């Protein structure tokens, strides 16, 4: 591989979107589907206040997936460089 070639992304284990921190005391709860197939739209929650993300919960979940992938790739490459 040439020095300027970009390596393919490392595989990230497949998993459901997680509840995660989204800033100062906010939690992001992504879309959830129950066994009956009913969809609960994702939302942000802080101190019992809930903001339903009707138009952007999937995009925010995708952003968090991208951030997790970047963190995973960075930590993996950092570990490799330390070996």
C-alpha positions in Angstrom: 0.0 0.0 0.0 1.4 3.4 -0.9 2.1 6.0 1.8 -0.8 8.2 0.6 -3.3 5.3 0.3 -6.2 5.4 2.8 -6.7 2.3 4.8 -10.3 0.9 4.9 -12.1 1.5 8.2 -11.7 -1.2 10.9 -14.9 -3.3 11.5 -17.0 -2.1 14.4 -18.9 -4.8 16.2 -22.6 -4.8 15.2 -24.8 -3.6 17.9 -28.0 -1.7 18.6 -27.7 2.1 19.0 -26.9 2.9 22.6 -28.2 5.5 25.0 -25.4 8.0 25.2 -24.4 11.3 26.7 -25.2 14.2 24.4 -23.8 17.2 26.1 -24.2 18.9 29.5 -26.4 16.3 31.4 -28.5 15.4 28.3 -28.9 11.8 27.3 -29.8 10.7 23.7 -32.2 7.7 23.6 -32.3 6.4 20.0 -35.3 5.0 18.2 -36.5 1.7 19.7 -38.7 -1.0 18.3 -40.6 -3.4 20.7 -41.2 -7.0 19.8 -44.6 -6.1 18.4 -42.9 -3.8 15.9 -44.1 -0.5 17.4 -41.6 2.3 17.0 -40.7 4.8 19.7 -39.0 7.8 18.2 -35.7 8.8 19.7 -35.4 11.7 22.1 -33.2 13.7 24.4 -33.8 13.7 28.1 -32.5 15.9 31.0 -33.9 16.1 34.5 -37.1 14.4 33.4 -37.6 16.8 30.5 -38.0 14.9 27.2 -37.5 16.4 23.7 -38.8 14.0 21.0 -36.6 14.2 17.9 -39.3 13.4 15.3 -37.4 14.7 12.3 -33.7 14.1 13.3 -33.4 11.1 15.7 -32.0 8.8 13.0 -29.4 11.5 11.9 -28.3 12.0 15.5 -28.0 8.2 15.9 -25.9 8.1 12.8 -23.7 10.9 14.1 -23.1 8.9 17.3 -22.3 5.8 15.3 -19.7 7.7 13.3 -18.2 9.1 16.5 -18.0 5.7 18.1 -16.3 4.3 14.9 -13.8 7.1 15.0 -13.0 6.5 18.7 -12.7 2.8 18.0 -10.4 3.3 15.1 -8.3 5.8 16.9 -7.9 3.6 20.0 -7.1 0.6 17.9 -4.4 2.4 15.9 -3.0 4.0 19.0 -2.6 0.5 20.6 -0.9 -0.8 17.5 1.5 2.1 17.5 2.4 1.5 21.1 3.3 -2.2 20.4 
